[in-house]
Amino acid sequence: MKWEDYGEIAEALNKLYPKRNPVVMEDSELIEKVIALPGFEGGEKPEKDMYLPFISNKWILIRERGTTIVDDSPFV
């Protein structure tokens, strides 16, 4: 995954952190969580500032659809 894969990133974050609210998450925390994802090869900081809002917005949409399965997350 790279920063451009914001949909995949949002899905992975949603599965790992279903109780986290992306709206109140600081950019630094979001970057930290994305970099820690298995298979992420996008570098330490997004090249463009737009990727963080894209990730957050996609994550919010995923949560609103009710696709979060709490039992799938080791971080609950």
N, CA, C and O atoms as a Maestro MAE file, in Angstrom:
{
 s_m_m2io_version
 :::
 2.0.0
}

f_m_ct {
 s_m_title
 :::
 protein
 m_atom[304] {
  # First column is atom index #
  i_m_mmod_type
  r_m_x_coord
  r_m_y_coord
  r_m_z_coord
  i_m_residue_number
  s_m_chain_name
  s_m_pdb_residue_name
  s_m_pdb_atom_name
  i_m_atomic_number
  :::
  1 25 0.828 -1.185 0.000 1 A "MET " " N  " 7
  2 3 0.000 0.000 0.000 1 A "MET " " CA " 6
  3 2 0.874 1.250 0.000 1 A "MET " " C  " 6
  4 15 1.971 1.274 0.559 1 A "MET " " O  " 8
  5 25 0.357 2.267 -0.635 2 A "LYS " " N  " 7
  6 3 0.985 3.586 -0.643 2 A "LYS " " CA " 6
  7 2 -0.069 4.605 -0.227 2 A "LYS " " C  " 6
  8 15 -1.249 4.275 -0.106 2 A "LYS " " O  " 8
  9 25 0.362 5.838 -0.010 3 A "TRP " " N  " 7
  10 3 -0.571 6.882 0.436 3 A "TRP " " CA " 6
  11 2 -1.745 7.050 -0.528 3 A "TRP " " C  " 6
  12 15 -2.848 7.397 -0.105 3 A "TRP " " O  " 8
  13 25 -1.518 6.809 -1.807 4 A "GLU " " N  " 7
  14 3 -2.577 6.981 -2.800 4 A "GLU " " CA " 6
  15 2 -3.698 5.955 -2.635 4 A "GLU " " C  " 6
  16 15 -4.804 6.156 -3.137 4 A "GLU " " O  " 8
  17 25 -3.419 4.871 -1.944 5 A "ASP " " N  " 7
  18 3 -4.394 3.805 -1.748 5 A "ASP " " CA " 6
  19 2 -5.269 4.090 -0.527 5 A "ASP " " C  " 6
  20 15 -5.437 3.241 0.349 5 A "ASP " " O  " 8
  21 25 -5.815 5.290 -0.493 6 A "TYR " " N  " 7
  22 3 -6.521 5.739 0.711 6 A "TYR " " CA " 6
  23 2 -7.730 4.882 1.057 6 A "TYR " " C  " 6
  24 15 -8.070 4.756 2.234 6 A "TYR " " O  " 8
  25 25 -8.380 4.296 0.076 7 A "GLY " " N  " 7
  26 3 -9.524 3.425 0.357 7 A "GLY " " CA " 6
  27 2 -9.087 2.166 1.098 7 A "GLY " " C  " 6
  28 15 -9.710 1.773 2.084 7 A "GLY " " O  " 8
  29 25 -8.017 1.536 0.624 8 A "GLU " " N  " 7
  30 3 -7.484 0.342 1.286 8 A "GLU " " CA " 6
  31 2 -6.971 0.681 2.685 8 A "GLU " " C  " 6
  32 15 -7.174 -0.076 3.634 8 A "GLU " " O  " 8
  33 25 -6.312 1.815 2.795 9 A "ILE " " N  " 7
  34 3 -5.801 2.258 4.096 9 A "ILE " " CA " 6
  35 2 -6.954 2.447 5.074 9 A "ILE " " C  " 6
  36 15 -6.885 1.988 6.214 9 A "ILE " " O  " 8
  37 25 -8.006 3.117 4.636 10 A "ALA " " N  " 7
  38 3 -9.157 3.362 5.499 10 A "ALA " " CA " 6
  39 2 -9.805 2.059 5.944 10 A "ALA " " C  " 6
  40 15 -10.186 1.920 7.106 10 A "ALA " " O  " 8
  41 25 -9.933 1.103 5.028 11 A "GLU " " N  " 7
  42 3 -10.505 -0.204 5.376 11 A "GLU " " CA " 6
  43 2 -9.657 -0.886 6.445 11 A "GLU " " C  " 6
  44 15 -10.189 -1.415 7.421 11 A "GLU " " O  " 8
  45 25 -8.331 -0.874 6.260 12 A "ALA " " N  " 7
  46 3 -7.432 -1.523 7.217 12 A "ALA " " CA " 6
  47 2 -7.490 -0.839 8.579 12 A "ALA " " C  " 6
  48 15 -7.531 -1.509 9.611 12 A "ALA " " O  " 8
  49 25 -7.493 0.482 8.584 13 A "LEU " " N  " 7
  50 3 -7.564 1.219 9.849 13 A "LEU " " CA " 6
  51 2 -8.885 0.954 10.567 13 A "LEU " " C  " 6
  52 15 -8.922 0.827 11.790 13 A "LEU " " O  " 8
  53 25 -9.952 0.874 9.805 14 A "ASN " " N  " 7
  54 3 -11.258 0.616 10.385 14 A "ASN " " CA " 6
  55 2 -11.312 -0.755 11.059 14 A "ASN " " C  " 6
  56 15 -11.924 -0.906 12.116 14 A "ASN " " O  " 8
  57 25 -10.677 -1.742 10.452 15 A "LYS " " N  " 7
  58 3 -10.657 -3.088 11.037 15 A "LYS " " CA " 6
  59 2 -9.780 -3.135 12.287 15 A "LYS " " C  " 6
  60 15 -10.117 -3.804 13.264 15 A "LYS " " O  " 8
  61 25 -8.657 -2.424 12.252 16 A "LEU " " N  " 7
  62 3 -7.730 -2.451 13.385 16 A "LEU " " CA " 6
  63 2 -8.177 -1.564 14.548 16 A "LEU " " C  " 6
  64 15 -7.942 -1.885 15.713 16 A "LEU " " O  " 8
  65 25 -8.819 -0.453 14.220 17 A "TYR " " N  " 7
  66 3 -9.192 0.540 15.237 17 A "TYR " " CA " 6
  67 2 -10.662 0.940 15.109 17 A "TYR " " C  " 6
  68 15 -10.959 2.103 14.834 17 A "TYR " " O  " 8
  69 25 -11.576 0.006 15.301 18 A "PRO " " N  " 7
  70 3 -12.989 0.316 15.079 18 A "PRO " " CA " 6
  71 2 -13.572 1.319 16.066 18 A "PRO " " C  " 6
  72 15 -14.603 1.930 15.786 18 A "PRO " " O  " 8
  73 25 -12.933 1.495 17.206 19 A "LYS " " N  " 7
  74 3 -13.473 2.432 18.193 19 A "LYS " " CA " 6
  75 2 -12.819 3.807 18.117 19 A "LYS " " C  " 6
  76 15 -13.227 4.717 18.838 19 A "LYS " " O  " 8
  77 25 -11.832 3.975 17.275 20 A "ARG " " N  " 7
  78 3 -11.180 5.274 17.113 20 A "ARG " " CA " 6
  79 2 -12.026 6.142 16.201 20 A "ARG " " C  " 6
  80 15 -12.609 5.656 15.232 20 A "ARG " " O  " 8
  81 25 -12.091 7.407 16.511 21 A "ASN " " N  " 7
  82 3 -12.855 8.345 15.703 21 A "ASN " " CA " 6
  83 2 -11.874 9.149 14.844 21 A "ASN " " C  " 6
  84 15 -11.110 9.955 15.376 21 A "ASN " " O  " 8
  85 25 -11.886 8.943 13.540 22 A "PRO " " N  " 7
  86 3 -10.946 9.658 12.680 22 A "PRO " " CA " 6
  87 2 -11.141 11.171 12.668 22 A "PRO " " C  " 6
  88 15 -10.226 11.913 12.307 22 A "PRO " " O  " 8
  89 25 -12.322 11.630 13.059 23 A "VAL " " N  " 7
  90 3 -12.599 13.070 13.057 23 A "VAL " " CA " 6
  91 2 -11.749 13.795 14.102 23 A "VAL " " C  " 6
  92 15 -11.273 14.903 13.854 23 A "VAL " " O  " 8
  93 25 -11.563 13.184 15.248 24 A "VAL " " N  " 7
  94 3 -10.819 13.842 16.325 24 A "VAL " " CA " 6
  95 2 -9.344 13.430 16.361 24 A "VAL " " C  " 6
  96 15 -8.606 13.865 17.245 24 A "VAL " " O  " 8
  97 25 -8.915 12.615 15.431 25 A "MET " " N  " 7
  98 3 -7.542 12.130 15.401 25 A "MET " " CA " 6
  99 2 -6.605 13.190 14.814 25 A "MET " " C  " 6
  100 15 -6.888 13.771 13.766 25 A "MET " " O  " 8
  101 25 -5.513 13.425 15.488 26 A "GLU " " N  " 7
  102 3 -4.492 14.349 14.992 26 A "GLU " " CA " 6
  103 2 -3.824 13.755 13.746 26 A "GLU " " C  " 6
  104 15 -3.732 12.535 13.610 26 A "GLU " " O  " 8
  105 25 -3.366 14.610 12.850 27 A "ASP " " N  " 7
  106 3 -2.675 14.138 11.650 27 A "ASP " " CA " 6
  107 2 -1.481 13.259 12.005 27 A "ASP " " C  " 6
  108 15 -1.235 12.246 11.351 27 A "ASP " " O  " 8
  109 25 -0.742 13.647 13.041 28 A "SER " " N  " 7
  110 3 0.446 12.878 13.423 28 A "SER " " CA " 6
  111 2 0.077 11.451 13.851 28 A "SER " " C  " 6
  112 15 0.802 10.504 13.547 28 A "SER " " O  " 8
  113 25 -1.048 11.302 14.555 29 A "GLU " " N  " 7
  114 3 -1.485 9.966 14.973 29 A "GLU " " CA " 6
  115 2 -1.937 9.145 13.774 29 A "GLU " " C  " 6
  116 15 -1.639 7.954 13.682 29 A "GLU " " O  " 8
  117 25 -2.655 9.783 12.860 30 A "LEU " " N  " 7
  118 3 -3.104 9.084 11.656 30 A "LEU " " CA " 6
  119 2 -1.903 8.619 10.830 30 A "LEU " " C  " 6
  120 15 -1.885 7.487 10.345 30 A "LEU " " O  " 8
  121 25 -0.917 9.473 10.670 31 A "ILE " " N  " 7
  122 3 0.290 9.107 9.929 31 A "ILE " " CA " 6
  123 2 0.973 7.918 10.597 31 A "ILE " " C  " 6
  124 15 1.391 6.977 9.923 31 A "ILE " " O  " 8
  125 25 1.083 7.963 11.913 32 A "GLU " " N  " 7
  126 3 1.707 6.889 12.686 32 A "GLU " " CA " 6
  127 2 0.992 5.556 12.461 32 A "GLU " " C  " 6
  128 15 1.634 4.528 12.246 32 A "GLU " " O  " 8
  129 25 -0.341 5.583 12.513 33 A "LYS " " N  " 7
  130 3 -1.122 4.365 12.349 33 A "LYS " " CA " 6
  131 2 -1.011 3.820 10.923 33 A "LYS " " C  " 6
  132 15 -0.946 2.606 10.729 33 A "LYS " " O  " 8
  133 25 -0.989 4.705 9.930 34 A "VAL " " N  " 7
  134 3 -0.875 4.269 8.543 34 A "VAL " " CA " 6
  135 2 0.489 3.635 8.304 34 A "VAL " " C  " 6
  136 15 0.575 2.567 7.697 34 A "VAL " " O  " 8
  137 25 1.537 4.268 8.766 35 A "ILE " " N  " 7
  138 3 2.895 3.754 8.566 35 A "ILE " " CA " 6
  139 2 3.056 2.375 9.201 35 A "ILE " " C  " 6
  140 15 3.816 1.549 8.697 35 A "ILE " " O  " 8
  141 25 2.351 2.119 10.297 36 A "ALA " " N  " 7
  142 3 2.452 0.846 11.014 36 A "ALA " " CA " 6
  143 2 1.643 -0.286 10.360 36 A "ALA " " C  " 6
  144 15 1.766 -1.440 10.772 36 A "ALA " " O  " 8
  145 25 0.825 0.022 9.357 37 A "LEU " " N  " 7
  146 3 0.014 -1.009 8.718 37 A "LEU " " CA " 6
  147 2 0.897 -2.038 8.023 37 A "LEU " " C  " 6
  148 15 1.885 -1.678 7.381 37 A "LEU " " O  " 8
  149 25 0.543 -3.325 8.148 38 A "PRO " " N  " 7
  150 3 1.291 -4.353 7.420 38 A "PRO " " CA " 6
  151 2 1.205 -4.118 5.916 38 A "PRO " " C  " 6
  152 15 0.119 -3.877 5.388 38 A "PRO " " O  " 8
  153 25 2.304 -4.183 5.245 39 A "GLY " " N  " 7
  154 3 2.322 -4.015 3.798 39 A "GLY " " CA " 6
  155 2 2.362 -2.579 3.325 39 A "GLY " " C  " 6
  156 15 2.322 -2.329 2.120 39 A "GLY " " O  " 8
  157 25 2.442 -1.623 4.247 40 A "PHE " " N  " 7
  158 3 2.500 -0.222 3.835 40 A "PHE " " CA " 6
  159 2 3.919 0.125 3.430 40 A "PHE " " C  " 6
  160 15 4.864 -0.095 4.187 40 A "PHE " " O  " 8
  161 25 4.063 0.670 2.227 41 A "GLU " " N  " 7
  162 3 5.379 1.015 1.686 41 A "GLU " " CA " 6
  163 2 5.403 2.436 1.151 41 A "GLU " " C  " 6
  164 15 6.139 2.732 0.210 41 A "GLU " " O  " 8
  165 25 4.608 3.316 1.738 42 A "GLY " " N  " 7
  166 3 4.460 4.660 1.203 42 A "GLY " " CA " 6
  167 2 5.367 5.709 1.795 42 A "GLY " " C  " 6
  168 15 5.237 6.885 1.459 42 A "GLY " " O  " 8
  169 25 6.283 5.327 2.666 43 A "GLY " " N  " 7
  170 3 7.155 6.313 3.278 43 A "GLY " " CA " 6
  171 2 6.592 6.852 4.577 43 A "GLY " " C  " 6
  172 15 5.492 6.491 4.997 43 A "GLY " " O  " 8
  173 25 7.365 7.720 5.203 44 A "GLU " " N  " 7
  174 3 7.002 8.210 6.533 44 A "GLU " " CA " 6
  175 2 5.990 9.343 6.536 44 A "GLU " " C  " 6
  176 15 5.292 9.538 7.530 44 A "GLU " " O  " 8
  177 25 5.896 10.083 5.460 45 A "LYS " " N  " 7
  178 3 4.967 11.208 5.413 45 A "LYS " " CA " 6
  179 2 4.346 11.274 4.017 45 A "LYS " " C  " 6
  180 15 5.030 11.062 3.015 45 A "LYS " " O  " 8
  181 25 3.059 11.565 3.959 46 A "PRO " " N  " 7
  182 3 2.429 11.630 2.623 46 A "PRO " " CA " 6
  183 2 3.031 12.754 1.793 46 A "PRO " " C  " 6
  184 15 3.344 13.828 2.308 46 A "PRO " " O  " 8
  185 25 3.188 12.489 0.500 47 A "GLU " " N  " 7
  186 3 3.744 13.494 -0.403 47 A "GLU " " CA " 6
  187 2 2.828 14.695 -0.532 47 A "GLU " " C  " 6
  188 15 3.292 15.827 -0.672 47 A "GLU " " O  " 8
  189 25 1.554 14.454 -0.484 48 A "LYS " " N  " 7
  190 3 0.573 15.528 -0.632 48 A "LYS " " CA " 6
  191 2 -0.315 15.559 0.600 48 A "LYS " " C  " 6
  192 15 -0.729 14.510 1.093 48 A "LYS " " O  " 8
  193 25 -0.607 16.738 1.096 49 A "ASP " " N  " 7
  194 3 -1.441 16.886 2.280 49 A "ASP " " CA " 6
  195 2 -2.858 16.352 2.080 49 A "ASP " " C  " 6
  196 15 -3.567 16.080 3.049 49 A "ASP " " O  " 8
  197 25 -3.264 16.204 0.827 50 A "MET " " N  " 7
  198 3 -4.644 15.804 0.574 50 A "MET " " CA " 6
  199 2 -4.928 14.368 0.976 50 A "MET " " C  " 6
  200 15 -6.093 14.028 1.185 50 A "MET " " O  " 8
  201 25 -3.934 13.515 1.095 51 A "TYR " " N  " 7
  202 3 -4.204 12.108 1.384 51 A "TYR " " CA " 6
  203 2 -4.777 11.891 2.771 51 A "TYR " " C  " 6
  204 15 -5.607 11.000 2.953 51 A "TYR " " O  " 8
  205 25 -4.363 12.675 3.753 52 A "LEU " " N  " 7
  206 3 -4.890 12.489 5.105 52 A "LEU " " CA " 6
  207 2 -6.393 12.756 5.174 52 A "LEU " " C  " 6
  208 15 -7.116 11.953 5.765 52 A "LEU " " O  " 8
  209 25 -6.894 13.856 4.592 53 A "PRO " " N  " 7
  210 3 -8.360 14.038 4.582 53 A "PRO " " CA " 6
  211 2 -9.083 12.949 3.791 53 A "PRO " " C  " 6
  212 15 -10.179 12.533 4.166 53 A "PRO " " O  " 8
  213 25 -8.472 12.485 2.693 54 A "PHE " " N  " 7
  214 3 -9.093 11.407 1.915 54 A "PHE " " CA " 6
  215 2 -9.224 10.149 2.769 54 A "PHE " " C  " 6
  216 15 -10.266 9.493 2.758 54 A "PHE " " O  " 8
  217 25 -8.165 9.813 3.511 55 A "ILE " " N  " 7
  218 3 -8.189 8.635 4.375 55 A "ILE " " CA " 6
  219 2 -9.256 8.797 5.453 55 A "ILE " " C  " 6
  220 15 -10.058 7.890 5.677 55 A "ILE " " O  " 8
  221 25 -9.268 9.946 6.120 56 A "SER " " N  " 7
  222 3 -10.252 10.196 7.184 56 A "SER " " CA " 6
  223 2 -11.675 10.127 6.660 56 A "SER " " C  " 6
  224 15 -12.534 9.487 7.267 56 A "SER " " O  " 8
  225 25 -11.927 10.783 5.540 57 A "ASN " " N  " 7
  226 3 -13.282 10.800 4.971 57 A "ASN " " CA " 6
  227 2 -13.738 9.400 4.569 57 A "ASN " " C  " 6
  228 15 -14.883 9.022 4.815 57 A "ASN " " O  " 8
  229 25 -12.848 8.637 3.955 58 A "LYS " " N  " 7
  230 3 -13.196 7.273 3.553 58 A "LYS " " CA " 6
  231 2 -13.461 6.418 4.786 58 A "LYS " " C  " 6
  232 15 -14.391 5.612 4.795 58 A "LYS " " O  " 8
  233 25 -12.652 6.589 5.821 59 A "TRP " " N  " 7
  234 3 -12.831 5.838 7.072 59 A "TRP " " CA " 6
  235 2 -14.197 6.158 7.684 59 A "TRP " " C  " 6
  236 15 -14.896 5.256 8.146 59 A "TRP " " O  " 8
  237 25 -14.572 7.419 7.689 60 A "ILE " " N  " 7
  238 3 -15.880 7.831 8.211 60 A "ILE " " CA " 6
  239 2 -17.007 7.173 7.417 60 A "ILE " " C  " 6
  240 15 -17.973 6.681 8.001 60 A "ILE " " O  " 8
  241 25 -16.889 7.163 6.097 61 A "LEU " " N  " 7
  242 3 -17.912 6.531 5.261 61 A "LEU " " CA " 6
  243 2 -18.021 5.045 5.552 61 A "LEU " " C  " 6
  244 15 -19.124 4.500 5.597 61 A "LEU " " O  " 8
  245 25 -16.896 4.390 5.749 62 A "ILE " " N  " 7
  246 3 -16.896 2.959 6.058 62 A "ILE " " CA " 6
  247 2 -17.604 2.716 7.385 62 A "ILE " " C  " 6
  248 15 -18.423 1.804 7.496 62 A "ILE " " O  " 8
  249 25 -17.291 3.524 8.387 63 A "ARG " " N  " 7
  250 3 -17.925 3.373 9.702 63 A "ARG " " CA " 6
  251 2 -19.424 3.595 9.615 63 A "ARG " " C  " 6
  252 15 -20.192 2.879 10.258 63 A "ARG " " O  " 8
  253 25 -19.848 4.567 8.838 64 A "GLU " " N  " 7
  254 3 -21.269 4.879 8.714 64 A "GLU " " CA " 6
  255 2 -22.050 3.767 8.020 64 A "GLU " " C  " 6
  256 15 -23.244 3.593 8.267 64 A "GLU " " O  " 8
  257 25 -21.384 3.025 7.165 65 A "ARG " " N  " 7
  258 3 -22.047 1.903 6.494 65 A "ARG " " CA " 6
  259 2 -22.195 0.711 7.416 65 A "ARG " " C  " 6
  260 15 -22.898 -0.249 7.099 65 A "ARG " " O  " 8
  261 25 -21.526 0.776 8.567 66 A "GLY " " N  " 7
  262 3 -21.652 -0.308 9.532 66 A "GLY " " CA " 6
  263 2 -20.805 -1.513 9.226 66 A "GLY " " C  " 6
  264 15 -21.159 -2.626 9.614 66 A "GLY " " O  " 8
  265 25 -19.681 -1.326 8.533 67 A "THR " " N  " 7
  266 3 -18.839 -2.468 8.199 67 A "THR " " CA " 6
  267 2 -17.844 -2.813 9.285 67 A "THR " " C  " 6
  268 15 -17.097 -3.782 9.154 67 A "THR " " O  " 8
  269 25 -17.820 -2.036 10.354 68 A "THR " " N  " 7
  270 3 -16.891 -2.326 11.440 68 A "THR " " CA " 6
  271 2 -17.308 -3.599 12.165 68 A "THR " " C  " 6
  272 15 -18.446 -3.734 12.614 68 A "THR " " O  " 8
  273 25 -16.374 -4.516 12.268 69 A "ILE " " N  " 7
  274 3 -16.594 -5.744 13.020 69 A "ILE " " CA " 6
  275 2 -15.600 -5.719 14.171 69 A "ILE " " C  " 6
  276 15 -14.410 -5.965 13.978 69 A "ILE " " O  " 8
  277 25 -16.086 -5.425 15.351 70 A "VAL " " N  " 7
  278 3 -15.224 -5.219 16.512 70 A "VAL " " CA " 6
  279 2 -14.373 -6.442 16.818 70 A "VAL " " C  " 6
  280 15 -13.216 -6.304 17.214 70 A "VAL " " O  " 8
  281 25 -14.924 -7.627 16.640 71 A "ASP " " N  " 7
  282 3 -14.189 -8.850 16.961 71 A "ASP " " CA " 6
  283 2 -12.964 -9.060 16.092 71 A "ASP " " C  " 6
  284 15 -12.085 -9.836 16.464 71 A "ASP " " O  " 8
  285 25 -12.875 -8.399 14.954 72 A "ASP " " N  " 7
  286 3 -11.731 -8.538 14.066 72 A "ASP " " CA " 6
  287 2 -10.510 -7.772 14.554 72 A "ASP " " C  " 6
  288 15 -9.415 -7.985 14.032 72 A "ASP " " O  " 8
  289 25 -10.654 -6.907 15.514 73 A "SER " " N  " 7
  290 3 -9.561 -6.037 15.922 73 A "SER " " CA " 6
  291 2 -8.888 -6.522 17.199 73 A "SER " " C  " 6
  292 15 -9.556 -6.809 18.192 73 A "SER " " O  " 8
  293 25 -7.555 -6.612 17.168 74 A "PRO " " N  " 7
  294 3 -6.833 -6.949 18.385 74 A "PRO " " CA " 6
  295 2 -6.657 -5.736 19.307 74 A "PRO " " C  " 6
  296 15 -6.150 -5.877 20.420 74 A "PRO " " O  " 8
  297 25 -7.073 -4.543 18.851 75 A "PHE " " N  " 7
  298 3 -6.840 -3.311 19.607 75 A "PHE " " CA " 6
  299 2 -8.056 -2.812 20.365 75 A "PHE " " C  " 6
  300 15 -8.021 -1.722 20.936 75 A "PHE " " O  " 8
  301 25 -9.133 -3.591 20.382 76 A "VAL " " N  " 7
  302 3 -10.361 -3.156 21.050 76 A "VAL " " CA " 6
  303 2 -10.195 -3.271 22.555 76 A "VAL " " C  " 6
  304 15 -11.118 -2.953 23.304 76 A "VAL " " O  " 8
  :::
 }
 m_bond[303] {
  # First column is bond index #
  i_m_from
  i_m_to
  i_m_order
  :::
  1 1 2 1
  2 2 3 1
  3 3 4 2
  4 3 5 1
  5 5 6 1
  6 6 7 1
  7 7 8 2
  8 7 9 1
  9 9 10 1
  10 10 11 1
  11 11 12 2
  12 11 13 1
  13 13 14 1
  14 14 15 1
  15 15 16 2
  16 15 17 1
  17 17 18 1
  18 18 19 1
  19 19 20 2
  20 19 21 1
  21 21 22 1
  22 22 23 1
  23 23 24 2
  24 23 25 1
  25 25 26 1
  26 26 27 1
  27 27 28 2
  28 27 29 1
  29 29 30 1
  30 30 31 1
  31 31 32 2
  32 31 33 1
  33 33 34 1
  34 34 35 1
  35 35 36 2
  36 35 37 1
  37 37 38 1
  38 38 39 1
  39 39 40 2
  40 39 41 1
  41 41 42 1
  42 42 43 1
  43 43 44 2
  44 43 45 1
  45 45 46 1
  46 46 47 1
  47 47 48 2
  48 47 49 1
  49 49 50 1
  50 50 51 1
  51 51 52 2
  52 51 53 1
  53 53 54 1
  54 54 55 1
  55 55 56 2
  56 55 57 1
  57 57 58 1
  58 58 59 1
  59 59 60 2
  60 59 61 1
  61 61 62 1
  62 62 63 1
  63 63 64 2
  64 63 65 1
  65 65 66 1
  66 66 67 1
  67 67 68 2
  68 67 69 1
  69 69 70 1
  70 70 71 1
  71 71 72 2
  72 71 73 1
  73 73 74 1
  74 74 75 1
  75 75 76 2
  76 75 77 1
  77 77 78 1
  78 78 79 1
  79 79 80 2
  80 79 81 1
  81 81 82 1
  82 82 83 1
  83 83 84 2
  84 83 85 1
  85 85 86 1
  86 86 87 1
  87 87 88 2
  88 87 89 1
  89 89 90 1
  90 90 91 1
  91 91 92 2
  92 91 93 1
  93 93 94 1
  94 94 95 1
  95 95 96 2
  96 95 97 1
  97 97 98 1
  98 98 99 1
  99 99 100 2
  100 99 101 1
  101 101 102 1
  102 102 103 1
  103 103 104 2
  104 103 105 1
  105 105 106 1
  106 106 107 1
  107 107 108 2
  108 107 109 1
  109 109 110 1
  110 110 111 1
  111 111 112 2
  112 111 113 1
  113 113 114 1
  114 114 115 1
  115 115 116 2
  116 115 117 1
  117 117 118 1
  118 118 119 1
  119 119 120 2
  120 119 121 1
  121 121 122 1
  122 122 123 1
  123 123 124 2
  124 123 125 1
  125 125 126 1
  126 126 127 1
  127 127 128 2
  128 127 129 1
  129 129 130 1
  130 130 131 1
  131 131 132 2
  132 131 133 1
  133 133 134 1
  134 134 135 1
  135 135 136 2
  136 135 137 1
  137 137 138 1
  138 138 139 1
  139 139 140 2
  140 139 141 1
  141 141 142 1
  142 142 143 1
  143 143 144 2
  144 143 145 1
  145 145 146 1
  146 146 147 1
  147 147 148 2
  148 147 149 1
  149 149 150 1
  150 150 151 1
  151 151 152 2
  152 151 153 1
  153 153 154 1
  154 154 155 1
  155 155 156 2
  156 155 157 1
  157 157 158 1
  158 158 159 1
  159 159 160 2
  160 159 161 1
  161 161 162 1
  162 162 163 1
  163 163 164 2
  164 163 165 1
  165 165 166 1
  166 166 167 1
  167 167 168 2
  168 167 169 1
  169 169 170 1
  170 170 171 1
  171 171 172 2
  172 171 173 1
  173 173 174 1
  174 174 175 1
  175 175 176 2
  176 175 177 1
  177 177 178 1
  178 178 179 1
  179 179 180 2
  180 179 181 1
  181 181 182 1
  182 182 183 1
  183 183 184 2
  184 183 185 1
  185 185 186 1
  186 186 187 1
  187 187 188 2
  188 187 189 1
  189 189 190 1
  190 190 191 1
  191 191 192 2
  192 191 193 1
  193 193 194 1
  194 194 195 1
  195 195 196 2
  196 195 197 1
  197 197 198 1
  198 198 199 1
  199 199 200 2
  200 199 201 1
  201 201 202 1
  202 202 203 1
  203 203 204 2
  204 203 205 1
  205 205 206 1
  206 206 207 1
  207 207 208 2
  208 207 209 1
  209 209 210 1
  210 210 211 1
  211 211 212 2
  212 211 213 1
  213 213 214 1
  214 214 215 1
  215 215 216 2
  216 215 217 1
  217 217 218 1
  218 218 219 1
  219 219 220 2
  220 219 221 1
  221 221 222 1
  222 222 223 1
  223 223 224 2
  224 223 225 1
  225 225 226 1
  226 226 227 1
  227 227 228 2
  228 227 229 1
  229 229 230 1
  230 230 231 1
  231 231 232 2
  232 231 233 1
  233 233 234 1
  234 234 235 1
  235 235 236 2
  236 235 237 1
  237 237 238 1
  238 238 239 1
  239 239 240 2
  240 239 241 1
  241 241 242 1
  242 242 243 1
  243 243 244 2
  244 243 245 1
  245 245 246 1
  246 246 247 1
  247 247 248 2
  248 247 249 1
  249 249 250 1
  250 250 251 1
  251 251 252 2
  252 251 253 1
  253 253 254 1
  254 254 255 1
  255 255 256 2
  256 255 257 1
  257 257 258 1
  258 258 259 1
  259 259 260 2
  260 259 261 1
  261 261 262 1
  262 262 263 1
  263 263 264 2
  264 263 265 1
  265 265 266 1
  266 266 267 1
  267 267 268 2
  268 267 269 1
  269 269 270 1
  270 270 271 1
  271 271 272 2
  272 271 273 1
  273 273 274 1
  274 274 275 1
  275 275 276 2
  276 275 277 1
  277 277 278 1
  278 278 279 1
  279 279 280 2
  280 279 281 1
  281 281 282 1
  282 282 283 1
  283 283 284 2
  284 283 285 1
  285 285 286 1
  286 286 287 1
  287 287 288 2
  288 287 289 1
  289 289 290 1
  290 290 291 1
  291 291 292 2
  292 291 293 1
  293 293 294 1
  294 294 295 1
  295 295 296 2
  296 295 297 1
  297 297 298 1
  298 298 299 1
  299 299 300 2
  300 299 301 1
  301 301 302 1
  302 302 303 1
  303 303 304 2
  :::
 }
}
